[in-house]
């Protein structure tokens, strides 16, 4: 099933987005076993993303052949476990985190590729810079020598109003284009998960993070 799902999605996104950009599929591997992840990689997935640092480190040696993304909220005290191991961190959501990433990356003589996280719906339950803060955040984060900004990441709020969600996507795409005009390193717009990725691609996303679409429903550990 996993292989079939991967091939179906890869076929569907093979034509790129309406802006003529290639779409990168990141398999969201939260709660997935190394065997499941390796099956997805064998089927054509080149990029995998973990939400939790503990899972990232536990699975690191058991999974081969894919770029490692970190796509979840990152606590500053967990940064040290990702240094030198990530292809791309999607969740650069505050200056405090940038300070810690810079300190650890500089010490390791390593450059951290990262996306600036945008709180698309201004939700209190989510972190990230507001749409209004995004450009100023970019200019401030650009000053960190060991952080290489590669684009923007966002998560849509849950809503039945498609036009509202579309407007949020397009507002982030507008910021992305503004920055990209003057920054050749800016290449990723990571928007879209299993429930909304098609809308995000229509609005210009060129990187999608899919979990249940590829692997099926998650099996969360039972707690007493």
BELKA-V814717 format. One record per residue. N is the residue number from 0. RES is the residue in one letter. OMEGA is omega as a letter, one per 20 degrees, with the letter a starting at -180 (999 if undefined). D_FIRST is the distance of its C-alpha to the first C-alpha in whole Angstrom. Layout:
n = (N;N)
res = (RES;RES)
omega = (OMEGA;OMEGA)
d_first = (D_FIRST;D_FIRST)
This chain:
n = (0;1;2;3;4;5;6;7;8;9;10;11;12;13;14;15;16;17;18;19;20;21;22;23;24;25;26;27;28;29;30;31;32;33;34;35;36;37;38;39;40;41;42;43;44;45;46;47;48;49;50;51;52;53;54;55;56;57;58;59;60;61;62;63;64;65;66;67;68;69;70;71;72;73;74;75;76;77;78;79;80;81;82;83;84;85;86;87;88;89;90;91;92;93;94;95;96;97;98;99;100;101;102;103;104;105;106;107;108;109;110;111;112;113;114;115;116;117;118;119;120;121;122;123;124;125;126;127;128;129;130;131;132;133;134;135;136;137;138;139;140;141;142;143;144;145;146;147;148;149;150;151;152;153;154;155;156;157;158;159;160;161;162;163;164;165;166;167;168;169;170;171;172;173;174;175;176;177;178;179;180;181;182;183;184;185;186;187;188;189;190;191;192;193;194;195;196;197;198;199;200;201;202;203;204;205;206;207;208;209;210;211;212;213;214;215;216;217;218;219;220;221;222;223)
res = (X;X;X;X;X;X;X;X;X;X;X;X;X;X;X;X;X;X;X;X;X;X;X;X;X;X;X;X;X;X;X;X;X;X;X;X;X;X;X;X;X;X;X;X;X;X;X;X;X;X;X;X;X;X;X;X;X;X;X;X;X;X;X;X;X;X;X;X;X;X;X;X;X;X;X;X;X;X;X;X;X;X;X;X;X;X;X;X;X;X;X;X;X;X;X;X;X;X;X;X;X;X;X;X;X;X;X;X;X;X;X;X;X;X;X;X;X;X;X;X;X;X;X;X;X;X;X;X;X;X;X;X;X;X;X;X;X;X;X;X;X;X;X;X;X;X;X;X;X;X;X;X;X;X;X;X;X;X;X;X;X;X;X;X;X;X;X;X;X;X;X;X;X;X;X;X;X;X;X;X;X;X;X;X;X;X;X;X;X;X;X;X;X;X;X;X;X;X;X;X;X;X;X;X;X;X;X;X;X;X;X;X;X;X;X;X;X;X;X;X;X;X;X;X)
omega = (a;a;r;r;r;a;r;a;r;r;a;a;a;a;a;r;a;r;r;a;r;r;r;r;r;r;r;a;r;r;a;a;r;r;r;a;r;r;r;r;r;a;r;r;r;a;r;a;r;r;a;a;a;r;r;a;a;a;a;a;a;a;a;r;r;r;a;r;r;a;a;r;a;r;a;a;r;a;a;a;a;a;r;a;a;r;a;r;a;a;r;a;a;a;r;r;r;r;a;r;r;a;a;a;r;r;a;a;a;r;a;r;a;r;r;a;r;r;a;a;a;a;r;a;a;r;r;r;r;r;a;a;a;a;r;r;r;a;r;a;a;a;a;a;a;r;a;a;a;r;a;r;r;r;r;r;r;a;r;a;a;a;r;r;r;a;r;r;a;r;r;r;r;r;r;a;r;a;a;r;a;a;a;r;a;a;a;r;a;r;r;r;a;a;a;a;a;r;a;r;r;a;r;r;r;r;a;a;a;r;a;r;a;a;a;a;r;r;a;r;r;r;a;999)
d_first = (0;4;6;5;6;9;10;11;12;14;15;17;19;20;23;24;26;29;31;30;28;25;22;21;17;17;14;16;15;18;17;14;15;16;13;10;12;13;10;10;13;13;11;14;14;18;19;18;20;21;23;25;27;27;23;24;26;25;21;23;24;21;19;20;20;20;22;23;23;25;24;26;29;31;34;37;37;34;34;36;33;31;34;33;29;28;27;28;28;28;30;33;35;38;41;41;38;39;42;40;38;41;43;40;39;43;43;41;42;38;37;35;33;32;31;34;32;33;33;33;34;36;35;37;34;32;34;35;37;38;38;42;42;39;42;44;41;40;44;45;41;42;45;43;44;41;38;37;36;33;32;31;29;28;27;27;29;27;29;29;32;30;33;34;30;31;34;33;31;33;36;34;33;37;38;35;37;40;40;38;41;43;40;39;36;35;31;29;28;25;25;22;19;16;19;21;20;21;24;25;24;26;29;29;26;25;23;20;18;15;13;12;11;8;8;9;12;14;16;19;22;24;28;31)
